[in-house]
Amino acid sequence: MSALPPIATAKADMRKSPCLLYPVSGHARCKHRCPLRAKSGHLPNPMMRRRLSFNRTIPVMPLFIETYRGTVGPTDCDDLGHMNVQHYFAAVSNGMFAIMSRLGLTPEEIQRRQMSFAVVHAETDFHRELHSGDVMLLMSTILKLGDKSAIFQHRLRNLSTDSVAMTTDFKCVLLDLRRRETIPIPDDIRAAAAELTAA
């Protein structure tokens, strides 16, 4: 690894140079990575900060939690030799109740408060087959939280091959189980969801 050029000391050069480690001429010929060229490595010259504009949007990554784990059985497979599609969604259904429990909607609370999330739209991709004996793991999170709805994302992984078998986004509404109508998401559920949500 080649040695770094000496730090620029001339005030005139440092005022003109956007790189703290290089004068203008040296910065132009720099073979190392510089943050001012959307790379990482060198610190920008603090004297140039007013002239720089870093309008970067840092994405917030959602937190995935384990919501289901199981093994594909022989009876889960169809005549094609792989797990039938109904069992993919059975795993996600189990996962939905697990993530709702994380939000405070345990089975007991669902009955007491007479409210639950219900799916109204799903977008699903099947990436890999699952076969008898494969161990599957479902990881779930909340992508978006609205006034009365939420988007849950589920990723079903094959632990035997460490690959993603299925991904699905569930758009769900919070349903009043007595009136069978959508209702606003309460503050306590919203606060619990904030630990997982990406937006």
Rosetta silent file (secondary structure, phi, psi, omega in degrees, C-alpha in Angstrom):
SEQUENCE: MSALPPIATAKADMRKSPCLLYPVSGHARCKHRCPLRAKSGHLPNPMMRRRLSFNRTIPVMPLFIETYRGTVGPTDCDDLGHMNVQHYFAAVSNGMFAIMSRLGLTPEEIQRRQMSFAVVHAETDFHRELHSGDVMLLMSTILKLGDKSAIFQHRLRNLSTDSVAMTTDFKCVLLDLRRRETIPIPDDIRAAAAELTAA
SCORE:     score description
SCORE:     0.000 S_00000001
   1 L     0.000  128.414 -176.825    0.000    0.000    0.000 S_00000001
   2 L   -74.335  151.440 -179.355    1.503    3.357   -1.040 S_00000001
   3 L   -72.788  149.534  178.873    2.090    6.065    1.546 S_00000001
   4 L   -74.509  144.502  175.654   -0.303    9.010    1.705 S_00000001
   5 L   -61.861  156.215 -178.496    0.985   12.362    0.399 S_00000001
   6 L   -63.387  151.719  178.973    1.887   14.915    3.101 S_00000001
   7 L   -66.454  135.452 -179.670   -0.867   17.052    4.603 S_00000001
   8 L   -66.548  136.834 -177.857   -1.185   20.382    2.828 S_00000001
   9 L  -116.080  -18.747 -177.987    0.092   23.281    4.923 S_00000001
  10 L   -73.246  123.129 -176.801   -0.284   26.266    2.622 S_00000001
  11 H   -60.528  -38.967 -179.315   -3.324   28.279    3.706 S_00000001
  12 H   -61.610  -42.719  179.381   -4.012   29.418    0.166 S_00000001
  13 H   -67.267  -40.900 -176.718   -4.088   25.840   -1.083 S_00000001
  14 H   -67.411  -30.765  177.231   -6.187   24.617    1.843 S_00000001
  15 H   -69.060  -32.294 -178.064   -8.809   27.286    1.223 S_00000001
  16 H   -88.966  -24.625 -174.520   -9.091   26.176   -2.385 S_00000001
  17 L   -87.168  127.938  175.966   -8.741   22.446   -1.842 S_00000001
  18 L   -76.979   -4.073 -177.725  -11.863   20.469   -0.905 S_00000001
  19 E  -114.947  126.946 -177.308   -9.620   17.720    0.527 S_00000001
  20 L   -66.024  -26.222 -174.461   -7.837   18.200    3.851 S_00000001
  21 L   -92.279   -9.167 -174.076   -5.026   15.851    2.879 S_00000001
  22 L  -136.732  139.978  167.460   -4.209   17.299   -0.514 S_00000001
  23 L   -69.955  177.841 -175.266   -3.570   20.729   -2.065 S_00000001
  24 H   -57.346  -48.999 -177.205   -5.447   21.573   -5.246 S_00000001
  25 H   -65.941  -40.535 -179.794   -2.917   20.022   -7.573 S_00000001
  26 H   -68.159  -37.702 -179.779   -2.475   16.945   -5.428 S_00000001
  27 H   -64.929  -36.919 -178.286   -6.218   16.438   -5.025 S_00000001
  28 H   -65.831  -29.922 -178.358   -6.725   16.530   -8.781 S_00000001
  29 L  -101.086    9.569 -173.687   -4.223   13.712   -9.246 S_00000001
  30 L   -61.793  127.305  177.401   -5.311   11.775   -6.143 S_00000001
  31 L   -94.222   -8.654  179.581   -5.340    8.024   -6.707 S_00000001
  32 L   -89.167  166.773 -179.633   -6.936    7.391   -3.317 S_00000001
  33 L   -77.693  140.392 -178.048  -10.623    7.533   -2.618 S_00000001
  34 L  -127.523  136.280 -177.694  -12.047   10.889   -1.603 S_00000001
  35 H   -65.203  -22.912 -179.037  -15.452   11.521    0.063 S_00000001
  36 H   -76.346   -8.057  173.265  -16.026   14.532   -2.145 S_00000001
  37 H  -109.485   31.558  179.479  -16.201   12.187   -5.097 S_00000001
  38 L    60.393   30.007  176.046  -18.889   10.117   -3.361 S_00000001
  39 L  -120.069  178.587 -179.922  -16.227    7.745   -2.062 S_00000001
  40 L  -118.215  152.298  175.301  -14.879    7.033    1.406 S_00000001
  41 L   147.516  -54.023 -174.616  -11.434    7.499    2.834 S_00000001
  42 L  -109.457  155.138  176.741  -10.406   11.130    3.411 S_00000001
  43 L   -86.508  136.664  177.279  -11.822   13.868    5.601 S_00000001
  44 E   -70.523  151.997  178.399  -13.159   16.954    3.809 S_00000001
  45 L   -66.478  120.187 -178.894  -11.453   20.259    4.483 S_00000001
  46 H   -61.465  -22.613  178.995  -13.509   22.000    7.232 S_00000001
  47 H   -71.842  -13.408 -177.970  -12.726   25.317    5.561 S_00000001
  48 H  -102.671    1.716 -170.847  -14.768   24.151    2.577 S_00000001
  49 H   -61.052  -34.012 -178.711  -17.875   23.004    4.469 S_00000001
  50 H   -69.726  -22.508 -178.839  -19.920   26.074    3.597 S_00000001
  51 H   -91.495   -6.936 -177.328  -19.287   25.432   -0.064 S_00000001
  52 L  -100.790  151.140  177.579  -20.260   21.783    0.097 S_00000001
  53 L  -131.762  108.226  178.325  -23.754   20.377    0.006 S_00000001
  54 L  -106.819   81.590  178.770  -24.280   16.895    1.383 S_00000001
  55 L   -92.993   69.655 -176.709  -27.989   16.354    0.855 S_00000001
  56 L  -100.152  138.246  174.585  -27.909   12.657    1.510 S_00000001
  57 L  -100.822  115.717 -178.851  -30.892   10.595    2.547 S_00000001
  58 L   -90.681  115.287 -178.623  -29.833    7.817    4.886 S_00000001
  59 L   -67.307  141.515  177.096  -32.245    4.871    4.578 S_00000001
  60 L   -96.685  118.789 -177.416  -33.616    3.461    7.812 S_00000001
  61 L   -82.654  132.266  178.080  -33.440   -0.295    7.769 S_00000001
  62 L   -70.264  155.652  179.112  -36.408   -2.136    9.282 S_00000001
  63 L   -96.250  117.495  177.690  -35.831   -4.593   12.103 S_00000001
  64 L   -90.579  137.508  176.778  -36.746   -8.177   11.197 S_00000001
  65 E  -123.847  153.381  177.862  -37.767  -10.546   13.974 S_00000001
  66 E   -74.222  128.973 -178.806  -38.305  -14.290   13.923 S_00000001
  67 E  -123.323  -12.022  177.989  -42.002  -15.091   13.774 S_00000001
  68 E  -162.645  145.513  175.871  -42.134  -18.737   12.714 S_00000001
  69 E  -146.939  135.252 -179.626  -39.875  -21.767   12.440 S_00000001
  70 E  -165.127  174.490  179.814  -40.750  -25.235   11.224 S_00000001
  71 E  -117.040  134.429  179.224  -39.759  -28.264    9.171 S_00000001
  72 L   -70.384  125.140  179.309  -41.334  -29.206    5.856 S_00000001
  73 L   -98.280  164.866  179.210  -43.068  -32.555    6.210 S_00000001
  74 H   -58.213  -35.157 -178.295  -43.859  -35.150    3.516 S_00000001
  75 H   -76.914  -10.784  176.905  -47.560  -34.275    3.687 S_00000001
  76 H   -80.496  -12.849 -175.844  -46.741  -30.596    3.027 S_00000001
  77 E   -97.316  150.786 -178.437  -45.491  -31.496   -0.448 S_00000001
  78 L  -104.494 -167.644 -177.611  -47.615  -31.968   -3.538 S_00000001
  79 L   -68.259  -13.406  177.116  -47.284  -34.097   -6.680 S_00000001
  80 L   -83.091   -7.111  176.605  -44.623  -31.716   -7.989 S_00000001
  81 L    88.130    7.663  177.331  -42.312  -32.798   -5.211 S_00000001
  82 L  -129.959  169.795 -178.091  -42.109  -29.464   -3.387 S_00000001
  83 E   -62.590  132.098 -178.313  -44.029  -27.768   -0.588 S_00000001
  84 L   -70.058  149.679 -173.722  -47.465  -26.714   -1.764 S_00000001
  85 H   -57.822  -30.252 -177.911  -48.214  -22.984   -1.905 S_00000001
  86 H   -61.954  -29.998 -177.409  -50.865  -23.209    0.822 S_00000001
  87 H   -80.196  -22.707  171.137  -48.217  -24.049    3.410 S_00000001
  88 H   -61.277  -48.327 -177.227  -46.155  -20.979    2.527 S_00000001
  89 H   -74.053  -25.438  174.011  -49.112  -18.839    3.469 S_00000001
  90 H   -64.584  -39.796  177.706  -49.853  -20.980    6.518 S_00000001
  91 H   -64.299  -42.028  179.280  -46.359  -20.119    7.784 S_00000001
  92 H   -67.041  -37.407  177.472  -46.981  -16.417    7.112 S_00000001
  93 H   -60.980  -43.782  176.275  -50.350  -16.614    8.857 S_00000001
  94 H   -63.213  -38.538  179.203  -48.650  -18.031   11.941 S_00000001
  95 H   -65.865  -34.410  178.467  -46.039  -15.317   11.652 S_00000001
  96 H   -61.902  -40.977  178.811  -48.683  -12.598   11.565 S_00000001
  97 H   -68.535  -31.489  177.991  -50.021  -13.685   14.940 S_00000001
  98 H   -69.038  -44.707 -178.976  -46.473  -13.711   16.300 S_00000001
  99 H   -72.043  -29.963  174.154  -45.676  -10.186   15.142 S_00000001
 100 H   -65.948  -36.091  175.351  -49.051   -8.960   16.405 S_00000001
 101 H   -62.547  -36.552  176.462  -48.137  -10.369   19.816 S_00000001
 102 H   -62.500  -30.731  179.542  -44.943   -8.304   19.596 S_00000001
 103 L   -85.425   -1.698 -179.916  -47.170   -5.262   19.082 S_00000001
 104 L   101.932   -3.789  178.404  -49.239   -6.123   22.131 S_00000001
 105 L   -95.372   70.304  174.731  -52.061   -7.891   20.322 S_00000001
 106 L   -71.494  166.107  177.657  -51.704  -11.301   21.929 S_00000001
 107 H   -53.725  -37.628  178.641  -54.574  -13.773   21.453 S_00000001
 108 H   -66.555  -41.067  179.962  -55.911  -12.710   24.857 S_00000001
 109 H   -70.844  -32.774  176.457  -55.719   -9.016   23.945 S_00000001
 110 H   -61.522  -43.464  178.925  -57.359   -9.644   20.587 S_00000001
 111 H   -69.634  -40.269 -177.757  -60.322  -11.170   22.384 S_00000001
 112 H   -69.465  -45.133 -175.822  -60.410   -8.523   25.099 S_00000001
 113 H   -91.283  -11.545  179.453  -60.078   -5.509   22.802 S_00000001
 114 L    54.083   51.517  175.485  -61.881   -7.114   19.854 S_00000001
 115 E  -147.743  149.421  179.873  -59.377   -5.852   17.314 S_00000001
 116 E  -163.384  153.752  172.534  -56.877   -7.468   14.977 S_00000001
 117 E   -77.318  139.473  178.601  -54.938   -6.790   11.800 S_00000001
 118 E  -131.998  133.884 -177.503  -56.506   -8.368    8.718 S_00000001
 119 E   -75.081  135.959  177.030  -54.825   -8.648    5.315 S_00000001
 120 E  -119.748  -14.694  179.383  -56.523   -6.877    2.402 S_00000001
 121 E  -156.230  141.039 -179.844  -53.752   -7.084   -0.214 S_00000001
 122 E  -137.975  138.629  172.741  -50.683   -9.275   -0.721 S_00000001
 123 E  -123.298  118.872 -168.917  -47.758   -9.163   -3.120 S_00000001
 124 E  -128.746  139.715  173.038  -45.756  -12.385   -3.143 S_00000001
 125 E  -125.922  133.132  175.790  -42.658  -13.703   -4.891 S_00000001
 126 E  -103.599  119.771 -173.157  -41.519  -17.318   -4.776 S_00000001
 127 L  -101.366  -39.670 -176.414  -37.740  -17.543   -5.113 S_00000001
 128 L  -140.470  152.646  175.554  -36.774  -21.122   -4.234 S_00000001
 129 L   -77.120  152.561  171.074  -38.507  -24.455   -3.759 S_00000001
 130 L  -117.519  138.174 -177.255  -38.875  -26.048   -0.350 S_00000001
 131 L  -123.467  166.704  179.632  -38.744  -29.828   -0.006 S_00000001
 132 L   -55.500  130.280 -179.527  -39.497  -32.376    2.658 S_00000001
 133 L    97.557  -16.145  178.377  -36.986  -32.108    5.476 S_00000001
 134 L   -69.355  140.640  175.792  -36.065  -28.470    4.838 S_00000001
 135 E   -96.164  124.560 -177.627  -36.064  -26.231    7.903 S_00000001
 136 E  -112.645  145.465 -178.593  -37.817  -22.938    7.238 S_00000001
 137 E  -131.364  127.783  178.565  -37.542  -19.684    9.156 S_00000001
 138 E  -104.365  125.713  175.851  -39.889  -16.728    8.793 S_00000001
 139 E  -113.594  135.705 -173.416  -38.559  -13.231    9.511 S_00000001
 140 E  -134.486  154.452  176.705  -41.038  -10.358    9.654 S_00000001
 141 E  -154.171 -179.497  175.888  -41.090   -6.592    9.989 S_00000001
 142 E  -115.877  119.840 -179.940  -43.262   -3.535    9.394 S_00000001
 143 E   -83.223  -36.884 -176.060  -42.431   -1.496    6.317 S_00000001
 144 E  -152.775  143.054  179.842  -44.988    1.260    6.770 S_00000001
 145 E  -124.019  121.469  178.623  -47.512    2.349    9.346 S_00000001
 146 L  -104.551 -162.450 -179.989  -50.543    4.401    8.393 S_00000001
 147 L   -72.467  -45.876 -178.815  -53.535    5.728   10.294 S_00000001
 148 L  -122.880    0.798 -174.672  -55.581    2.546   10.001 S_00000001
 149 E  -135.633  166.647  178.019  -53.276    0.253    8.046 S_00000001
 150 E  -150.016  150.502  175.242  -49.802   -1.246    8.046 S_00000001
 151 E  -110.032  116.529  178.485  -47.586   -3.036    5.557 S_00000001
 152 E  -100.475  136.651  174.056  -45.905   -6.141    6.937 S_00000001
 153 E  -113.459  135.481  179.742  -43.055   -7.821    5.081 S_00000001
 154 E  -124.102  136.647  176.549  -42.286  -11.507    5.573 S_00000001
 155 E  -124.732  116.292  179.141  -39.249  -13.412    4.340 S_00000001
 156 E   -96.354  116.510 -176.429  -39.361  -17.192    4.442 S_00000001
 157 E  -106.065  148.920  172.498  -35.850  -18.636    4.465 S_00000001
 158 E   -96.448  104.538 -177.589  -34.614  -22.169    3.906 S_00000001
 159 L   -67.749  -22.249 -179.581  -32.143  -22.703    6.732 S_00000001
 160 L   -68.222  -31.826 -178.670  -30.886  -25.873    5.079 S_00000001
 161 L  -117.547   -2.631 -177.987  -29.490  -23.885    2.140 S_00000001
 162 L    55.020   49.680  179.576  -29.437  -20.387    3.714 S_00000001
 163 E  -133.877  158.044  178.920  -31.550  -18.976    0.883 S_00000001
 164 E   -86.091  124.613 -179.661  -34.784  -17.003    0.638 S_00000001
 165 E   -91.949  -36.330 -177.007  -37.685  -19.157   -0.519 S_00000001
 166 E  -153.627  144.518  169.289  -40.457  -16.564   -0.500 S_00000001
 167 E  -128.452  142.212  178.865  -41.046  -12.882    0.190 S_00000001
 168 E  -148.737  141.967  174.008  -44.434  -11.307    0.650 S_00000001
 169 E  -109.288  123.184  177.976  -45.820   -7.913    1.592 S_00000001
 170 E  -105.393  117.424  169.104  -49.115   -7.928    3.458 S_00000001
 171 E   -89.145  120.374 -175.809  -51.125   -4.721    3.532 S_00000001
 172 E  -122.621  148.424  172.467  -53.323   -5.061    6.599 S_00000001
 173 E  -111.124  152.138  174.998  -55.989   -2.925    8.186 S_00000001
 174 E   -83.731  120.643 -171.297  -56.822   -2.849   11.873 S_00000001
 175 E  -108.035  131.257  170.115  -60.264   -4.406   12.115 S_00000001
 176 E   -78.159  114.234 -172.848  -62.906   -3.899   14.777 S_00000001
 177 L   -72.932  -17.264  176.971  -64.070   -7.464   15.248 S_00000001
 178 L   -83.589  -52.036 -176.464  -67.502   -6.431   16.524 S_00000001
 179 L   -86.363  -12.884 -177.761  -68.443   -3.870   13.900 S_00000001
 180 L    58.236   41.918  178.855  -66.252   -5.457   11.169 S_00000001
 181 E  -128.149  155.145  175.962  -64.940   -2.012   10.277 S_00000001
 182 E   -73.971  146.154 -178.628  -61.467   -0.525   10.058 S_00000001
 183 L  -135.103  157.913  177.484  -60.377    1.569   13.024 S_00000001
 184 L   -63.560  147.448  178.667  -57.410    3.861   13.789 S_00000001
 185 L   -74.715  123.428 -179.195  -54.327    2.165   15.202 S_00000001
 186 L   -63.232  158.805 -176.398  -54.103    2.926   18.957 S_00000001
 187 H   -61.750  -36.785 -177.478  -51.095    4.762   20.358 S_00000001
 188 H   -67.832  -38.512  177.228  -49.754    1.768   22.296 S_00000001
 189 H   -70.195  -38.699  179.134  -49.680   -0.417   19.184 S_00000001
 190 H   -63.637  -39.458  179.752  -48.181    2.442   17.173 S_00000001
 191 H   -66.796  -40.562  178.570  -45.413    2.887   19.755 S_00000001
 192 H   -66.900  -36.561  179.899  -44.583   -0.823   19.706 S_00000001
 193 H   -69.508  -26.818 -179.097  -44.547   -0.808   15.896 S_00000001
 194 L   -62.224  -22.986  178.216  -42.111    2.110   15.860 S_00000001
 195 L   -73.114  -18.009 -177.061  -39.387   -0.272   17.063 S_00000001
 196 L  -112.405  -30.660 -168.647  -39.736   -2.268   13.853 S_00000001
 197 L   -69.073  152.295  179.264  -41.017    0.085   11.203 S_00000001
 198 L  -100.172  -10.578 -178.042  -38.834    1.596    8.497 S_00000001
 199 L  -146.489    0.000    0.000  -41.027    4.609    7.769 S_00000001
